[in-house]
Amino acid sequence: MKRSVKKNVKIVASILIVGLPIFFLIDKRTKKVRSETWAATHLVNAGTDFFWTISGEGISFPSDGDPAETTCQLALLQDIWRELQSYTGDGRDIYTQNAYRLRSKYCDASIWTVIKNMPENPPENLIVLATRNVNPSSLRTKFSDGDIHKHIRFDERFEPPENMTILRKCAVLITAKGHGKIIPVVHPASRMPKATTYDSIYKQAMVFYGKNPFFDLTTNLVDGLQVKYLTPEGVEVIPTND
């Protein structure tokens, strides 16, 4: 009987010795995943709240034309970001008037690329905001059925701020409908290739709601201005649609 008890104690001790490190490793990994999920969510909230704030205040995205007017538009957008940052200046999470949970560091104009020359009545799946780690030349201004298996590209030269390491793992896109989408920063040859396809980014949600996902904005018939994207550094990028 005593031998049996001793044997059982040894078995339990062995399980604990082997299992505890695995438990702490799993727990550490779980906390990391949870932290990254929250960070990505904060990014989506920041971009989405920014979109609805400027929409609600009647502020337009930058456009070509009068340089003074363009400068004014950019200044207004910068003011919106600063305003959102001021709401969360003490580092605590807050809920905005649009009911989005925000944290100040994600309300940073230096990590967002914005659309320029946004057309009237744009397609709902047109990307109007993207985090800076996305290569804006790979965003679409023309989308057809032949593009669905192609992939969005990321800017390998972009170095995220020290407090924004989440941009090494994921990117965020905001559509003209005000919807946010998180996509992993991965190579097409990775284990998650479908997540970066245009099918996932531009088509699936539209088809789900029974809407036509395809569009062609390479010629803006409303005012003759070409849709493009403006990086935080002030660089204008025309999508290649390749």
C-alpha atoms as a printed R data frame, in Angstrom:
    type eleno elety resid chain resno       x      y       z
1   ATOM     1    CA   MET     A     1   0.000  0.000   0.000
2   ATOM     2    CA   LYS     A     2   2.743  2.417   0.956
3   ATOM     3    CA   ARG     A     3   4.632  1.605  -2.238
4   ATOM     4    CA   SER     A     4   1.495  2.297  -4.248
5   ATOM     5    CA   VAL     A     5   1.036  5.682  -2.553
6   ATOM     6    CA   LYS     A     6   4.687  6.599  -3.123
7   ATOM     7    CA   LYS     A     7   4.399  5.565  -6.757
8   ATOM     8    CA   ASN     A     8   1.300  7.705  -7.231
9   ATOM     9    CA   VAL     A     9   3.018 10.666  -5.574
10  ATOM    10    CA   LYS     A    10   5.967 10.293  -7.939
11  ATOM    11    CA   ILE     A    11   3.631 10.160 -10.948
12  ATOM    12    CA   VAL     A    12   1.813 13.305  -9.824
13  ATOM    13    CA   ALA     A    13   5.106 15.062  -9.149
14  ATOM    14    CA   SER     A    14   6.362 14.092 -12.607
15  ATOM    15    CA   ILE     A    15   3.215 15.436 -14.238
16  ATOM    16    CA   LEU     A    16   3.547 18.707 -12.349
17  ATOM    17    CA   ILE     A    17   7.231 19.074 -13.201
18  ATOM    18    CA   VAL     A    18   6.554 18.469 -16.893
19  ATOM    19    CA   GLY     A    19   3.175 20.183 -17.037
20  ATOM    20    CA   LEU     A    20   3.816 23.429 -15.173
21  ATOM    21    CA   PRO     A    21   6.307 24.869 -17.699
22  ATOM    22    CA   ILE     A    22   3.888 23.974 -20.517
23  ATOM    23    CA   PHE     A    23   1.023 25.617 -18.600
24  ATOM    24    CA   PHE     A    24   2.969 28.837 -18.095
25  ATOM    25    CA   LEU     A    25   4.108 28.765 -21.738
26  ATOM    26    CA   ILE     A    26   0.513 28.389 -22.926
27  ATOM    27    CA   ASP     A    27  -0.652 31.062 -20.497
28  ATOM    28    CA   LYS     A    28   2.037 33.451 -21.718
29  ATOM    29    CA   ARG     A    29   1.107 32.774 -25.327
30  ATOM    30    CA   THR     A    30  -2.590 33.299 -24.556
31  ATOM    31    CA   LYS     A    31  -1.864 36.657 -22.933
32  ATOM    32    CA   LYS     A    32   0.216 37.700 -25.946
33  ATOM    33    CA   VAL     A    33  -2.548 36.763 -28.390
34  ATOM    34    CA   ARG     A    34  -5.114 38.576 -26.250
35  ATOM    35    CA   SER     A    35  -2.896 41.677 -26.134
36  ATOM    36    CA   GLU     A    36  -2.406 41.662 -29.902
37  ATOM    37    CA   THR     A    37  -6.131 41.204 -30.447
38  ATOM    38    CA   TRP     A    38  -6.898 44.221 -28.280
39  ATOM    39    CA   ALA     A    39  -4.262 46.289 -30.080
40  ATOM    40    CA   ALA     A    40  -5.719 45.394 -33.483
41  ATOM    41    CA   THR     A    41  -9.201 46.218 -32.205
42  ATOM    42    CA   HIS     A    42  -8.021 49.625 -30.992
43  ATOM    43    CA   LEU     A    43  -6.578 50.282 -34.461
44  ATOM    44    CA   VAL     A    44  -9.881 49.426 -36.125
45  ATOM    45    CA   ASN     A    45 -11.765 51.598 -33.638
46  ATOM    46    CA   ALA     A    46  -9.449 54.557 -34.260
47  ATOM    47    CA   GLY     A    47  -9.797 54.374 -38.034
48  ATOM    48    CA   THR     A    48 -13.541 53.781 -37.939
49  ATOM    49    CA   ASP     A    49 -14.204 56.555 -35.433
50  ATOM    50    CA   PHE     A    50 -12.077 58.940 -37.496
51  ATOM    51    CA   PHE     A    51 -14.137 58.076 -40.584
52  ATOM    52    CA   TRP     A    52 -17.479 58.634 -38.881
53  ATOM    53    CA   THR     A    53 -16.263 61.803 -37.175
54  ATOM    54    CA   ILE     A    54 -15.254 63.513 -40.423
55  ATOM    55    CA   SER     A    55 -18.401 62.196 -42.124
56  ATOM    56    CA   GLY     A    56 -20.571 63.586 -39.352
57  ATOM    57    CA   GLU     A    57 -18.858 66.970 -39.477
58  ATOM    58    CA   GLY     A    58 -19.002 67.183 -43.257
59  ATOM    59    CA   ILE     A    59 -15.222 67.219 -43.662
60  ATOM    60    CA   SER     A    60 -13.999 65.803 -46.965
61  ATOM    61    CA   PHE     A    61 -10.899 63.799 -47.718
62  ATOM    62    CA   PRO     A    62  -8.064 65.635 -49.523
63  ATOM    63    CA   SER     A    63  -8.491 66.395 -53.217
64  ATOM    64    CA   ASP     A    64  -6.542 67.951 -56.050
65  ATOM    65    CA   GLY     A    65  -7.366 71.445 -57.122
66  ATOM    66    CA   ASP     A    66  -6.730 74.624 -55.190
67  ATOM    67    CA   PRO     A    67  -3.496 74.037 -53.157
68  ATOM    68    CA   ALA     A    68  -4.788 76.273 -50.383
69  ATOM    69    CA   GLU     A    69  -7.985 74.235 -50.126
70  ATOM    70    CA   THR     A    70  -6.008 70.983 -50.064
71  ATOM    71    CA   THR     A    71  -3.813 72.345 -47.276
72  ATOM    72    CA   CYS     A    72  -6.936 73.315 -45.351
73  ATOM    73    CA   GLN     A    73  -8.421 69.825 -45.817
74  ATOM    74    CA   LEU     A    74  -5.261 68.180 -44.516
75  ATOM    75    CA   ALA     A    75  -5.164 70.563 -41.538
76  ATOM    76    CA   LEU     A    76  -8.763 69.654 -40.667
77  ATOM    77    CA   LEU     A    77  -7.948 65.936 -40.768
78  ATOM    78    CA   GLN     A    78  -4.927 66.518 -38.535
79  ATOM    79    CA   ASP     A    79  -7.165 68.425 -36.119
80  ATOM    80    CA   ILE     A    80  -9.566 65.470 -35.945
81  ATOM    81    CA   TRP     A    81  -6.737 63.099 -35.034
82  ATOM    82    CA   ARG     A    82  -5.467 65.533 -32.397
83  ATOM    83    CA   GLU     A    83  -8.983 65.907 -31.029
84  ATOM    84    CA   LEU     A    84  -9.360 62.137 -30.719
85  ATOM    85    CA   GLN     A    85  -5.964 61.955 -29.021
86  ATOM    86    CA   SER     A    86  -6.932 64.669 -26.546
87  ATOM    87    CA   TYR     A    87  -9.967 62.637 -25.462
88  ATOM    88    CA   THR     A    88  -7.616 59.856 -24.388
89  ATOM    89    CA   GLY     A    89  -4.657 61.945 -23.278
90  ATOM    90    CA   ASP     A    90  -4.318 60.302 -19.878
91  ATOM    91    CA   GLY     A    91  -3.783 56.865 -21.440
92  ATOM    92    CA   ARG     A    92  -7.128 55.436 -20.366
93  ATOM    93    CA   ASP     A    93  -9.592 53.875 -22.786
94  ATOM    94    CA   ILE     A    94 -12.589 56.090 -23.539
95  ATOM    95    CA   TYR     A    95 -15.777 55.726 -25.524
96  ATOM    96    CA   THR     A    96 -16.341 58.404 -28.159
97  ATOM    97    CA   GLN     A    97 -19.611 59.947 -29.260
98  ATOM    98    CA   ASN     A    98 -19.636 57.326 -32.014
99  ATOM    99    CA   ALA     A    99 -19.459 54.634 -29.292
100 ATOM   100    CA   TYR     A   100 -15.980 53.396 -30.214
101 ATOM   101    CA   ARG     A   101 -13.486 52.433 -27.542
102 ATOM   102    CA   LEU     A   102 -10.261 54.343 -28.169
103 ATOM   103    CA   ARG     A   103  -6.740 54.630 -26.844
104 ATOM   104    CA   SER     A   104  -4.699 57.716 -27.730
105 ATOM   105    CA   LYS     A   105  -1.628 56.154 -29.329
106 ATOM   106    CA   TYR     A   106  -3.711 54.627 -32.121
107 ATOM   107    CA   CYS     A   107  -5.197 58.024 -33.022
108 ATOM   108    CA   ASP     A   108  -1.960 59.038 -34.710
109 ATOM   109    CA   ALA     A   109  -2.030 60.588 -38.189
110 ATOM   110    CA   SER     A   110   1.507 59.314 -38.827
111 ATOM   111    CA   ILE     A   111   0.331 55.714 -39.125
112 ATOM   112    CA   TRP     A   112  -2.585 56.266 -41.515
113 ATOM   113    CA   THR     A   113  -2.734 56.578 -45.303
114 ATOM   114    CA   VAL     A   114  -5.877 58.354 -46.606
115 ATOM   115    CA   ILE     A   115  -7.687 58.409 -49.908
116 ATOM   116    CA   LYS     A   116  -7.387 61.445 -52.159
117 ATOM   117    CA   ASN     A   117  -9.977 62.536 -54.713
118 ATOM   118    CA   MET     A   118 -12.682 60.356 -53.250
119 ATOM   119    CA   PRO     A   119 -15.516 60.170 -55.789
120 ATOM   120    CA   GLU     A   120 -19.128 60.955 -55.074
121 ATOM   121    CA   ASN     A   121 -21.159 57.878 -54.203
122 ATOM   122    CA   PRO     A   122 -18.088 55.628 -53.988
123 ATOM   123    CA   PRO     A   123 -18.329 51.830 -53.965
124 ATOM   124    CA   GLU     A   124 -18.959 50.655 -50.414
125 ATOM   125    CA   ASN     A   125 -15.857 48.430 -50.490
126 ATOM   126    CA   LEU     A   126 -13.484 51.165 -51.661
127 ATOM   127    CA   ILE     A   127 -10.676 51.564 -49.109
128 ATOM   128    CA   VAL     A   128 -10.514 55.114 -47.763
129 ATOM   129    CA   LEU     A   129  -8.087 54.584 -44.867
130 ATOM   130    CA   ALA     A   130  -5.241 52.107 -44.446
131 ATOM   131    CA   THR     A   131  -2.528 51.736 -41.869
132 ATOM   132    CA   ARG     A   132   0.870 52.827 -43.124
133 ATOM   133    CA   ASN     A   133   2.237 49.278 -43.326
134 ATOM   134    CA   VAL     A   134   0.048 48.663 -46.385
135 ATOM   135    CA   ASN     A   135   1.627 49.464 -49.737
136 ATOM   136    CA   PRO     A   136  -0.939 51.935 -51.127
137 ATOM   137    CA   SER     A   137  -0.055 51.072 -54.717
138 ATOM   138    CA   SER     A   138  -1.688 47.681 -54.089
139 ATOM   139    CA   LEU     A   139  -5.058 49.148 -53.065
140 ATOM   140    CA   ARG     A   140  -7.651 48.917 -55.815
141 ATOM   141    CA   THR     A   141  -9.283 51.655 -57.853
142 ATOM   142    CA   LYS     A   142 -10.343 48.984 -60.334
143 ATOM   143    CA   PHE     A   143 -11.619 45.603 -59.198
144 ATOM   144    CA   SER     A   144 -12.862 42.790 -61.420
145 ATOM   145    CA   ASP     A   145 -13.463 39.064 -61.128
146 ATOM   146    CA   GLY     A   146  -9.980 38.442 -62.529
147 ATOM   147    CA   ASP     A   147  -8.419 40.153 -59.500
148 ATOM   148    CA   ILE     A   148  -9.903 38.091 -56.684
149 ATOM   149    CA   HIS     A   149  -6.926 35.726 -56.287
150 ATOM   150    CA   LYS     A   150  -4.345 38.511 -56.281
151 ATOM   151    CA   HIS     A   151  -2.897 39.807 -53.013
152 ATOM   152    CA   ILE     A   152  -2.574 43.120 -51.257
153 ATOM   153    CA   ARG     A   153   1.046 44.064 -50.593
154 ATOM   154    CA   PHE     A   154   2.780 45.495 -47.552
155 ATOM   155    CA   ASP     A   155   5.443 48.185 -47.292
156 ATOM   156    CA   GLU     A   156   8.551 46.333 -46.142
157 ATOM   157    CA   ARG     A   157  10.402 49.626 -45.678
158 ATOM   158    CA   PHE     A   158   7.924 50.907 -43.121
159 ATOM   159    CA   GLU     A   159   9.268 50.848 -39.578
160 ATOM   160    CA   PRO     A   160   6.446 51.191 -37.035
161 ATOM   161    CA   PRO     A   161   6.858 53.378 -33.937
162 ATOM   162    CA   GLU     A   162   8.239 51.611 -30.865
163 ATOM   163    CA   ASN     A   163   4.842 51.708 -29.168
164 ATOM   164    CA   MET     A   164   3.070 50.331 -32.251
165 ATOM   165    CA   THR     A   165   4.569 46.876 -32.708
166 ATOM   166    CA   ILE     A   166   1.130 45.537 -33.641
167 ATOM   167    CA   LEU     A   167   1.800 46.961 -37.113
168 ATOM   168    CA   ARG     A   168   4.376 44.223 -37.575
169 ATOM   169    CA   LYS     A   169   1.600 41.670 -37.201
170 ATOM   170    CA   CYS     A   170  -1.492 43.194 -38.772
171 ATOM   171    CA   ALA     A   171  -2.851 45.999 -40.917
172 ATOM   172    CA   VAL     A   172  -6.227 47.746 -40.823
173 ATOM   173    CA   LEU     A   173  -8.390 48.892 -43.719
174 ATOM   174    CA   ILE     A   174 -11.449 51.172 -43.478
175 ATOM   175    CA   THR     A   175 -13.993 51.165 -46.306
176 ATOM   176    CA   ALA     A   176 -16.174 53.916 -47.740
177 ATOM   177    CA   LYS     A   177 -19.050 52.332 -45.814
178 ATOM   178    CA   GLY     A   178 -17.167 52.874 -42.554
179 ATOM   179    CA   HIS     A   179 -16.383 49.214 -41.976
180 ATOM   180    CA   GLY     A   180 -13.020 48.167 -40.544
181 ATOM   181    CA   LYS     A   181 -11.085 45.060 -41.510
182 ATOM   182    CA   ILE     A   182  -8.003 43.507 -39.882
183 ATOM   183    CA   ILE     A   183  -5.628 41.605 -42.147
184 ATOM   184    CA   PRO     A   184  -2.460 39.771 -41.097
185 ATOM   185    CA   VAL     A   185   0.872 41.072 -42.373
186 ATOM   186    CA   VAL     A   186   1.910 37.848 -44.079
187 ATOM   187    CA   HIS     A   187   3.478 36.740 -47.337
188 ATOM   188    CA   PRO     A   188   1.153 35.131 -49.922
189 ATOM   189    CA   ALA     A   189   3.144 31.915 -49.491
190 ATOM   190    CA   SER     A   190   2.343 31.786 -45.762
191 ATOM   191    CA   ARG     A   191  -0.191 29.563 -44.041
192 ATOM   192    CA   MET     A   192  -2.788 32.346 -44.218
193 ATOM   193    CA   PRO     A   193  -2.677 33.380 -47.893
194 ATOM   194    CA   LYS     A   194  -6.446 33.802 -48.325
195 ATOM   195    CA   ALA     A   195  -6.563 36.578 -45.731
196 ATOM   196    CA   THR     A   196  -4.589 38.924 -47.991
197 ATOM   197    CA   THR     A   197  -6.452 38.220 -51.237
198 ATOM   198    CA   TYR     A   198  -8.676 40.835 -52.840
199 ATOM   199    CA   ASP     A   199 -11.429 38.237 -52.652
200 ATOM   200    CA   SER     A   200 -11.267 38.469 -48.853
201 ATOM   201    CA   ILE     A   201 -10.701 42.224 -48.751
202 ATOM   202    CA   TYR     A   202 -13.035 43.546 -51.445
203 ATOM   203    CA   LYS     A   203 -15.482 40.831 -52.468
204 ATOM   204    CA   GLN     A   204 -16.734 38.525 -49.724
205 ATOM   205    CA   ALA     A   205 -18.632 41.034 -47.572
206 ATOM   206    CA   MET     A   206 -20.294 42.615 -50.609
207 ATOM   207    CA   VAL     A   207 -21.426 39.249 -51.973
208 ATOM   208    CA   PHE     A   208 -22.707 38.278 -48.520
209 ATOM   209    CA   TYR     A   209 -25.045 41.292 -48.610
210 ATOM   210    CA   GLY     A   210 -26.014 40.634 -52.219
211 ATOM   211    CA   LYS     A   211 -24.145 43.611 -53.659
212 ATOM   212    CA   ASN     A   212 -21.920 43.915 -56.696
213 ATOM   213    CA   PRO     A   213 -18.298 43.989 -55.459
214 ATOM   214    CA   PHE     A   214 -16.696 45.103 -58.724
215 ATOM   215    CA   PHE     A   215 -15.903 48.695 -59.704
216 ATOM   216    CA   ASP     A   216 -13.731 50.833 -61.952
217 ATOM   217    CA   LEU     A   217 -12.661 54.260 -60.711
218 ATOM   218    CA   THR     A   218  -9.646 54.650 -62.975
219 ATOM   219    CA   THR     A   219 -11.620 57.408 -64.656
220 ATOM   220    CA   ASN     A   220 -13.522 59.575 -62.227
221 ATOM   221    CA   LEU     A   221 -16.378 60.815 -64.383
222 ATOM   222    CA   VAL     A   222 -17.695 63.167 -61.703
223 ATOM   223    CA   ASP     A   223 -14.879 65.708 -61.666
224 ATOM   224    CA   GLY     A   224 -12.128 64.163 -63.798
225 ATOM   225    CA   LEU     A   225  -9.795 63.628 -60.839
226 ATOM   226    CA   GLN     A   226  -7.909 60.378 -60.446
227 ATOM   227    CA   VAL     A   227  -8.472 58.479 -57.201
228 ATOM   228    CA   LYS     A   228  -5.187 58.026 -55.348
229 ATOM   229    CA   TYR     A   229  -3.800 57.684 -51.844
230 ATOM   230    CA   LEU     A   230  -1.839 60.071 -49.653
231 ATOM   231    CA   THR     A   231   0.690 58.688 -47.173
232 ATOM   232    CA   PRO     A   232   1.425 60.413 -43.837
233 ATOM   233    CA   GLU     A   233   4.703 61.621 -45.383
234 ATOM   234    CA   GLY     A   234   2.724 63.487 -48.052
235 ATOM   235    CA   VAL     A   235   3.541 61.096 -50.900
236 ATOM   236    CA   GLU     A   236   0.762 60.629 -53.467
237 ATOM   237    CA   VAL     A   237   0.406 57.070 -54.725
238 ATOM   238    CA   ILE     A   238  -1.706 55.921 -57.659
239 ATOM   239    CA   PRO     A   239  -2.734 52.260 -57.365
240 ATOM   240    CA   THR     A   240  -1.234 50.096 -60.099
241 ATOM   241    CA   ASN     A   241  -4.246 47.730 -60.234
242 ATOM   242    CA   ASP     A   242  -1.935 44.922 -61.332
